[in-house]
Amino acid sequence: MAQPTVPRDCINDLWAHAAAELSDNDKQNINFNRPDKLNILAELHAAAEESRQKSVESRWKYTRKNGEVVIIRDVFEKIVRWIDTFKQVGDITVQYDPAHASLPWAGIHFLLQASSIIAVNDISKHASVVEDLARIAELICRFALTEELYLQGCSEAVCTYFGLFVYGKVIPRTGDQRTMKSAFLTERDLGSSLNEIQTAENDVDRCMALVDRIDNIDNYAELTGLLAHIDKPLRRMDDSLKNIHDNLQASKRTKIVQWLSPEPYIQHHKQTMQDVLKGTGQWLLSDPIFKKWKDDSTSSILWLHGIHGSGKSKLVSVVIEDALARYKAGDSPQPVFFYCSRNPAEPARSDPQAVLASLARQLSCLEPGKPLLKPTLIEQYLITTIVIDAMDECNPEKRHELLKALETILQNSSSLVKIFVSSRNDQDIVLRLRHYPNLEIDSQRNSDDIARFVNEQTQQLVQDGKLLQYSNSKTEIKKLIVDKIIKGAAGMFRWASMQLQYLCSLEMDDDIKSSLGRLPPDLNTLYDELYGFLSTKPGRAQRTVFKNALYWLLCARRTLKTDEFLCAVSVDPESGRIVGVTSKDLVLKICNNFIIFDPQLDTFRFAHLSVREYLERRTEYSISATNALAAEVCLWTMLSAGSSISTQKLLPELGWHANVPQASLEKLQIYADIYWAEHCKSAKEQRSSGNLKKMLRHVLLGLGGARSTIALWNNRLRKHLAGYVYWDGKRPLEDTLPTADSDMSISLLVSCAYDFGELIEDIIEDDIGAMQGANQGGRSPLHIAIRNGSCASLAKLLTLGQQCIEVTQEVVVAAAGNEESGEGVMTLLLD
């Protein structure tokens, strides 16, 4: 057979150099003399497009051994992109020889044809080969540009080495379809070749770093722009989604999405983003693991994890902003996201079902206010990016449901799905996510962000006059503060922030130096010191506001608006007086970085989950203690709304002030009406003594009649429930409503709904027949107690009404359907 000739028309053609270095045996694998070289790219482009369309129709995907799901359609779109990019190099550079430079594409075309035949029986092998071909196509484009930009300074030997591998290791001999299977490389062969090509690429990159690009070459700006474009992620946006119509009025559309989920996810994101310094988190966006997760044609989870206070939520907000920027550029759909939070005032933020409902709401339209899409939400997008922050704050008893749902989405979707999750290293989450790609935050990774944060915060505190106001050596002490706190932070933003706030309480340079010399090593020790300082400061009113704020944030059943919160924390629980807090800034100053203000939702929050966790470990902030305080304030608010002679007599018994204007508490009225019973229930043993016992008995056992406290409350409640959307809390409230023409005791209904079993005997007295009545929903006291899991009330009803209580089928069904207390309820019924 005649030896193939190698064209060397151009001394600068590195492909020709590479081909010349091949062994005689390798040269047999390439037809250098193909007359229609210019048609190779067009043929490959058409074949790739055809394969892409087939993969869409067939919903082709395969699962790697590590669990990542490769979406084959996305891989073909990359191949098409690299072909188009390569064509642009020829369009920009006149002297570039597209005919000869197109030779390596012949090998890709051949392998693609061979792989397509195998795809009929082995989609996994087909997908694996196509992935490698996409990578090689990218390298051909990248080094075509490298040749133009760096040729005069780059090591020719290295570029030749790269080209040699592309020719010798990738391109098999040409042949007809009957010989394709025998000529086809195994996955191991192709993978090994790709690894060798990667080594050559690394060598080229090292050379590129040693030379300067030739700025004066022709079309330099266009070439460098094209090289930068190669590094950008693939455009994954279906423009046809912008033309969808749902024929709904805006108001109707709003009702539908609110029905799906009322969670203010956008406001949560804005609140998290507001303190993020410019440039923060760039280490994450540029990390190879993150970039691979974002750019790969695989559906996968990336798990960001680290210790408390290390800035996970801020980094999540940076990831969301990065995804939003791609949407604004028209490159991908909007990300869908959720910030979990362990907060009784926002129960949905720790409920897996509510999280999924919010994601569904966001996926239901291209962006807020746009037409609704079909119910098959994810399948309508080329890519779906899901971001969930603080998975560890999701209900630990249920969060496995959320993780399982995300994995199901990952495995079942024929479209590309990228899931980003952050959490602490809780064991159940570790066991579930350890096999996925992950990034752990440590002091090495976020050291630059910590340094930027400490410098910015220190400078701002000094400028605001909060730190070093009376210092004689501001520059020296400021540098000392920055150096010491950066060194001690160990990757924890929260620790650094608390240290700076604590230093603001010191006026003398010597005291600051002394404090810096013994910085607490951990957050709990630091919280101890700061709590001790704030809780013992001079001024009873100030100490009251400080502790009240902590109590309310620990136990509030919904987020309190500013005016409600200021009203609640103003009540002195020992004297019943109003201390008169009129400013949110005053509350923030008194609480000194234990709490923050959320302007997005006009509410107060703990500055960090670690604050809640710290307080929960202190006995004075137990669940029963915090709820007892809230219950007393709510009951006092109710009593003030319908003040009577008996109420005026009660207040002195409590040691409370009797002349508090009703207007002082009216801002808390609606909250008190809806949640007083919940707080009383959660106060548990605290109901059996002290002021709470006296107030609760006064409300439920006091004088009856239409003007009684409980009757007036029940009338107001009917109005409140019309606009009440929290269904879990609504059920027991509705159970307290008697029928319009009934004289049934409201107090009995309340006691059965909220498990005030200790009061039932006093309420019923000699009227045992009251237990046979029904509320407006037709439910008896027994039924109400069972469906609300009120075991103490149920036990009392069964004891008192042995002769008259009938256990109906409805009652048994209610007992069986009680998820939380079903076992206890059934035990009582069977006994």
N, C-alpha and C positions, 0 to 999 in steps of 0.2 A: 504494500500500500504506500502511496506517495506520502511523504512527510508533510503535514500541514504547515503552511507558511504563516508567519506572524507579522502582520502589518506594523511598520514603525515609521509612519509618515511624519509623526510629530515627536520631536525629542522630549517635549514636555508632557507627553501622554503617559501618565503613570500606569494606566491600564495596560498599555503596550509594554512598558517596562516589566510589569508584573507577569504578563503572559510570556515574555521572553525568558523569565527565570524558571518557568515550569519545566518539569521533567518531560522527556519525550512521551512517556506513558500518559501523563496528565494532559499533554497537548492533544492526545487522541480524543479526549472527552469533549472538546470544544470545536465547533465549526466556525473558525475565524473568517471563512470566506463566504459566509451567507450573503447573497446579493441584496436581500431586502432588509438590511439592518434597521432602516428607519421605521419599518412597520412593526418592529418588536414591541415597542412601548404601546402602540395603539392596540395591538392584539392582547397584550397583557392587561391593559386598562379595561377592555371589553370583557375579558374572562373574569377579572376580579369583580366587576360590576354584576356580571351574571351570577357568580358564586355568592355575592353579598345578598342579592335578591332571593336566591334559593335558600340561603340560611335564614332569612326573615320569614319566608313562607313555611319552612320546616321547623322554625323555632329551635335551631341548632344551638346546643351548648354542651359543655361537658365539665365534670367535676374533677379537679386535681386531687392528689392524695392528701393535700393539706386542707381540703374543704373548700377552696376557692372555686367559684363557678365561672368558667370562661364563656363569654357571649361571643359566638363566632362571627355574627354580623359585624360587631365592632372591630374585630381584627381585620376583616376585609375592607372596612372603611379606612383603616389605617393604610393598607396597601395602596388603595386608590389615592389617598392623600399624598403618599410618598412619590407615586408616579407623577402626579400633577406638579409636585414641588420640583422634581427632577426636570420636568419640561420647562419650568420657569428659569432654571439655571441656564438652559440653552437659549431661552428667549433673551435673557439679560446679557449673556456673554457671547458675542459674535464669534470669537475664535474657538469657542468650545466645540468639540467634534461630537455631536449627538449620535452620529452613526456608529462610530467606534465605541463611544462611552455607553451605548445601549447594550453592548454585548453581555454584561453581567445580568441584565434583565432577562435574557434568553434562558438562563438557568432557572431563574425564579418561575418563569412561565412554564418551563418543562415540569418542574416539581409540582407546581399548582395543578397542572393537568393530571399528573400521576396521582396526586393526593385526592383529587376529585373522584377518580375511579374507585379508590379505596374507601372513600367516604360512605359508599353504599352499605358497606358491611362493618366499618370500623370508624365511627365518627370521632372517637377520642384520638386515634392516631392522626386522622385528618386534621383535627383542630390543633394538635401539638405541632405538626409540621407547618401549618399556616401561621401559627404564632411566630415560629422561628423565621419564616419567610418575611413576615412583617418587620421583624427586627433587622434582617439583612437589608431589606429595602430602605429602611431608615438610614442605615450606615452608608449605603451607596449615595444617598442624597447628601448626607452630612459631609462625606469626603469629596464629593464633587465640588462642593462649596469650599472645602478646606484647600483643595488643589488650586483653586483660583485665588484665594486670599493669602495663603501661606507658602505657596510653592517655592518662592525664592529664598525663604529662610528655613524651610522645613527639611528634616532629614529625608532625603529621597529613598534611602534604604528602608526606612520605617513605612512610608507610604507604599512602597513596592511590596513589602512584607504583607501589609493589609490586603492589597490587591491580589497577591499570590494566593492567599487563603480563600478569598472570595471565588477565584477561578478554580483552584485546585480542589477545594474541599466542598464547595456547594454545587457547582455545575456538573452534572453527570453527562454522559454521552447522549446525544440526541437519538431519537428512534421513534418508531410508530407506537401506537397504543398497545400492540401485542407485547412489546418489549419493555413497556414502562414499568410494570410491576417488578421485573427482574432488575431493572436499572435503579429502582427507587432505593434511596438511602434509608436505613433503619433510623428510628428515633434516637437511638444511642449514637449512631454515626453522625447524624446531623447536630445533635446536642454537643457532641465532642468538638465538631468543627466550629460550632458557634462559640464555644469557650475559647478556642484558639484565636478566632477572629476578635473576641473581646480583649484578649491579651494584646493583639496588634493595635486595637483601638486605643488601649491605655497608653501604649508607647507613643502613638501619634499625639494623644492629648498632652503627654509630657513634653514633646517637642514643641507643640503649639504654645505652651506656657513659657518657653525659652526665647521665643522670637516675637517681634512686633509685626502686626499686620501692615501691609503696604498700603497706606492711606491714599496714595496717589494713583492707584490702579484704576482703570476704567470701571465705572458703575460700582464703585466701592460701597456707597450707601445702600444701593439695592441689594447687593450680595450680603452685606452684614445684616440687613433687615430680614432677608430670607433665612439666614443662619439662625437669627433669634427666633423666627417663626417656627423653626423646626422644634425648638425646645418647649413650645407651648402645647398644652393638651389638645387633643382632637376636638373639633367642634361637634357637639352632640345635641343639636337642637332641631326639632321638627317644626319648621315654620308654619306648617298647616294648622297647628294648634291655635295660632293667633286668629284664624278665620272661623273658629267654631262659634255657633250661636245656640243659645238655649231657649230663646223666646220667653224669658222670664223678666219681670220688672225687677229693678234693683232692690226694692224693699222685700220682695218675695225671695230673691236670691239670698239676701242678708239673713232672713229668717231661717232658711234652710241650713246655711253654714253655722249659724248660731245654735241650731238644733243639733248639728253634728258635734259641735264643741264650742263652749263659750269662753274657753281659756284665752287670756290676752297674751299669746305667745310673742307677738311683736314687741309689746311693752316690756316683757321679761328680757328680751334680747337687748333692747335699748338700755335698760337699767344695768345690765351686765357690762355693756360696752362703754358706759359713760366715763369710767375711770381708767380705761385702757390707754396707756401712753403710746404715742406714735412710734412705730418700729418694734413694738413688743410682739413676741411670738414668731419672728421671722426665722428663728432657728427651726421651728416646727415645720413651717411651710417649705423650707429648703431641705429638710431631712430626706435622705434617699428612701427611707421606708414610707414616709408620707407621700412623696412624689410618685413612688411606684404604685401605692394604693390608689392614688387619684388618677393616674394615667393609664394603668393597665386595663386590658379588656376583660377584667374579672370582676364578678360580683363578690364582694368580700367585706369583712368587718375589720376596722382598725381601732384598736383599744388603747386609749391614752390613760395611764394610771400613775398614781403617786400619792404621797402622804397628804394629810390635811394641811390647808394653807399654802399649797405650792403653786396656786394660780391656775388650776385646771379649768375652772369656768371661764376665766379670761381668755385662755388659749382656745377654748371651744368657740367663744365669740369671734376670735380672729379667724378660725376655720370657716365659720358661717359667713363672715364678711368676705372672705376670699371666694367662696362659692357664689355669693350674691354679686360680686364684681364680674364673675364669668357670665352670670345671667344678664346683667346690664350690658355686657359687651356682645350679647346675642350668641354666646357659645354653648350654653346649656340651660336647662330649666332651673327655676329657683330651687334652692335646697329647702327641705322641710325639717323642722327642728323642734326640740322641746327641752326646757330647762326643768329638771325634776327638783323637788324641794321637800324636805321633811318639815312640814309646818301644818299644825292642826287648823290654822286659819285658811289654808289652801289645800284641802284634802285631795283634790283632783291631781295635784302635782306629784303625788306619790302613788297614784293608782294606775296600774298598767292599762286598764281599759280606757281611762281618760287620756293617757298618753297616746294610745293608738287612735282614739277618736280625733285628737287634735291633728295627728299626722294625716288622717283621712281628710279632714277639713282642708288642710293646706294643699293636698294633692288634688282636691276636687276642682281646682281652677288654676290657670296658669299663674295668676297673681291675684291678690285680694280685689274683689269687685268685678273680676272678669267672668265671662260665661262659664257655667258648670260643665264639666266633662262627663263622659259616660262612666258608669260605676266601675268598670275595669280600669282603675286609676293608673297603677304603675305601668301596665302594659301599653299605655298610650304615650309614654315618654321613652325617648331613646336612652336616657339615663335618669335615675332617681338617686338623689343624695339625701340621706337621712342622718341627722346629727342629734344625739341625745346626751345631755350633760347630767352628771351626778347620778348615774345609775344606782349608786349605793344609797341614795336618799329615797329611792323607790321602796315601797313596802316590802320588807325582807321576806314576808310570808307569800308574796305574790309576784315578786319581780322575775322569778323564773318563767312566769307566763309571758312577760314582755320579751325576755331573751329568746324564748322558744318561738314566739311570733316573728321576731326579726329574722331568725334563722330559717323559718318556713318561707318568709318572703324571699330570702336570699336564694333558697334552693328551687323555688317554684317559678320565679319570674323568668320570662324569656327575654326581658330587657335588662340592661345593665343596672345594678343596684350597688351603691356605695354607702356603707353604714359606718359612722364615726361615733364611738361611745367613750365617755370619760367616767372614771369612778376611782374610789379608793381601792385598796387591795383586799376587799372583803372576800372571805374564802369561797363562798358560793359563786361569786362573779369570776374569781380567778380560775376555778375549776371549769367554768363554762367557756371562758374566752382565751384561755392560755394557749390554745392551738392556733389562734388567729394572729396575724401580724400585730405587734404592739410596740408602744413607745412608753418608757417609764421616765417621768420627770425627776431629775436629780439636780444637785447643785452645779454640776458641770454643764448641763444642758441649758439651764436658765440663769446662769451666773450673770450674763450681760444684762438680761432683763431686770434682775434683782438690783444690780448696780445702777441702772438707769432709774428705776423706781425710787431707790433710796436717795439718790442725788436730787431728783425732781421734788420729792416730798419734803426733803430737808430745806431746800431752797424756798419752797412755797411757804412752809411754816415760819421760816425766818422773815420772809417778806410780809407775811400777815401779822407779824408781831406776836406769834404764839410761842416761838422758840427763840431763846437767846436775846430776849428783848433788852435785858439789862447787862448783857455780857460785856466785859472789857476786852475780850479777845475773840471776837466773833469768827474771824477767818480761821484761827487756830482750832477753836472748839468745834466749829462746823466740820472741819476736815476730820477731826478726831471722831465725831459722831458718825460721819459717813463711813469711815474706815472700819470702825468697830462693829457697826450694825451689818455692813456688807459681809464682814468676816464671820459674824455669828449667825447669820440668817439660815445657812445650810439649806438654801433652796426654798425657804418659807416666806412668802410675801406677808402673810398674816402676822408672823412673828416680828418682822421688820416694822410693819405698820404700827403694831401695838407698842413696840419699844419707843418709836418716835412720839406717839401720843403720851406715853408715860413721861418722857423727858420734858414735854411741854408743861408738866405740872411743877417742874423745878425751875427756880429763878436764878440761883447762884451757880457760877461756873464750877466751884468746888463740889457742889452737890451733883452736878451733871457728870463731872469726871469720876466721882465716887460711884455713881450708878453705872457708868459705862465699864467700870472695873469689875463689876459683879453682875453682869447681865444674866437674867434667868435663862437656863439652857433650853427650856421648852415652853410651850404655850400655856400649859396648866399652871405652872409656877408663876408665869407672868400674869395670868388672869387672877391668880390668888392675890398677888401684890396690888394690882390695880383695883380689884373688887374691894379689898380691905381699905384702900385709900378712899374710894368713892362712897362706900357705905358708912364711913365714920366721919365724913366731913362735917364741919359745924353747920347747924341749920336743920331743924327737924323737917321743915317743909321740903327742903332740897333732898334729904335722904328718903322721904316718902315718895317723891316723884321718881327718884332713881329706882327704888324697889318696885313701885307700882308698874313702871314701864316694863321691867323684866317679867313681872307676874303676868301682865296682859299679853305680852308677846309669846309667852310660853303656852298660854291656854286659850287665847281667843279663837272662836269658832269660824270666823271669817276675817278678812283683812279689814281693819278699821280705817276709815278716812281720817284725815288730820283732825277735823273738829271733833269727831267721836273719840279719837285716841286722847286728845288733850283733855277732854271732859272726863274720860275714864281714869287717867293717871292723876287727876286733880283731887280725887276723893281720898281723904285721910280715913283709912279703915278703922282707926282707933277712936276718933272723935266724931266722924261723920261730917267734918267741915270740908269746905272746898278751898284748896290752897291757891287756886287761881293761876294755872299755867296758861298763858295766852300766846306763846310763841313756840313753834317747832324748833327754832334755833336754840332756844333755852333748854329744851328737852335734850337735844343733841349734845349740848355743852355739858349738861349735868351727867349724861350717860357716857360721855367721853369714849367714843369708838366701840362701845358695846353694841350700840344700835346705829342704824343709818336711816336716811329718808329716801324713799323711792318716789321721785317726782313723776314718773311715768304713770303710776297708779295712785298717787296721792296717799301714800301709806308709809308706815314705819316698819322696819325689819331688823332682825339681828344682823350684825355686820358680817357674820360668817356662821356656818353650821357649828363650828367648834365652840362658839359662845353658848348656843343652846345645849350642847353636850356637856359643857362645863357646869352650867347652872343645874342641869338635871341630876348631876352627881351630888349636889348640895341638898341636905335634908330639908332646908326651909323652902325649897322650890319643888317639892314633890307634886305629883299630879293632883292629889287631893288638896294640898295647901293652896296651890295657885287657883284652882277652880273654886275653892271656898271663898277666896277674896272676890273673884269675879261674880260669884253667885250673890254675895252680900251687896255688892254695888248694883247689880241688876235688880235685886229685890227692893232695894231702897229707891231705885228709880221708879219701879212700879208703884210703890207705896206713895211716892210723892205725886204721881199722876192722879191719884184719887184719894187725896188726904182726907182722913176722917178723924173723929174724936178718938176712936180706939187707936188709930195710928199715932196720933199725937201723944197718947199715953205710952205707947210702945217705945218710942225713941229714947226717952230718958232711961228706960230700963236697959237699953243697949249702950248707954253712955254716949249717945250721939246727939248732935246739935239738932234742935227741933225747928229752927227757923230758916232752913235752907230754901231759897226761892226755887220754884219748880223749873224756871227757865235755866237754872244752872245745870240741870240734868236732862233737859228735853232732847239734846242732841244725841243722847245715848238711848232714847226711848225705844226706837224700833229694834235696835240690837237687843236690848233688855227683854222686850216682849217675846222675841223669838228664841233667845238662848238661855234665859234664866233657869229653866228646868234642866237643860243639858248640863249647865255648870253645877247645879245642885246634885244631879245624879253622879257626876264625876268627882264631887267632893267626898263621897263615900262616908267614911267614919267621922269626917268633920261635921256631918249633919247631926250627929248625936249629942252635940254639946255646944256651948257658947252662943254667940249672937246668931249664927246661921240657923241653929235649931229654933230659936225664938222667932226669927223672922219667917221661916218656912211654915211653922205651925200657925203663926198669925195669918198668913196668906191663905193656907188651905183649911184651917179649922176655925177661922174668925167668923164674925157675924155674916150671915148670908144675905141674900137679897140682890136686887138689880144693881145697887150701888156699891156692892162689896168689891174689894180689890180683885178677887178672882173673876167675878162676872164682868167687870169693866175690862180686865185684861182679855177675856175671851172674845168680847165684842171687837176690840182693836185687832185681835189676832185674825179674825175673819177677813178684815181688810188687808192685812199684811200678806196673807197667804195667796191672794190673787196674783201678786207679782213675784212670788217666791220661787226660785228655780232650783234650789238644792234639794233634790228628791229624797236623798237619804234622811235629811233632817225634817223633811216635810211630812213624812208618814206619821211619826208620833204626834206631831202637832195637830194633824187632821183628826187623829183619834181622840183628841180632847174636846172636840166640838159636839155638843149634844144636839138632838133634834130641836127644831124651833119651838114646838109646843110641849117640850119635856121639862120636867122639874128635876131631872136626874142630876146628881151631884157632879159638877165640873171637877171638883177636887178628887173624886173617886177616879174619874177618867184620867186625870193628870198623874195620879199615884200609880195607876196600872201601866200607863204608857212609859213612865220614867222610873219605875221601880222604887217608889217610896213606900215600901212594904211596911215600914214602922208606923205609918200613919193610917193605914187602911182600917184597922179596927176602930180607931177613934172617929173616922169619917162615917163609917156605917152605923156605929152605935147599935141601936135596937132594930134598925131597918135592914134586916138581912135581905129582904126582897129587892133592894136596890141592885144587887148583883145580877138580877135577871133582866135589867134594863138594857138599852142599846144606845149607841151614839148615832150620829147622823148617817154613818156608813153602815148601820145595822149590826155593828159588832158589840158583843157583850163585854163587860170588864174582863172576864176570863179570856176571851178571844184577844182582846187588846194586850193583855199581859203576855200571852203566849207569842203573838206575832212580833212583839218588841223585845222578846227575850228577858222579860222582867221576872226573874226567878223568885226573888224575895216576895214580890207582890202575888205571884202565882201561888206560892206556898201558903201565904196568909189567906187567900181566897179559898183555896181547897180546904183549909182547916176550918174556916168560919162557915162555909157554905156546903158542908158535906151533904145536907139533906135536899138542897135546892139547885145545886149546880149540875148542869147537863153538859157532858162532853160530846159535842156534835161532830159530824164528819168535817165540817169547816174548821173546827178547832184542831182536829188531828192533822189536817192538811197544813194548817198554819204552823203547827209544831214541827212537822217534817220539813217544811220549807225554811226554817230558821237556821241560817248558816252558822251564825256566831254562837248561839246558845241552845241549839237544837237538842244536843245531848242532855243538858241539864233539864230542859223543859220536858222532854220525853220521860226522863227518870222520875220527875215529880208526878206526872200524869199516871205512870204505871204503878207507882207506889200507892 
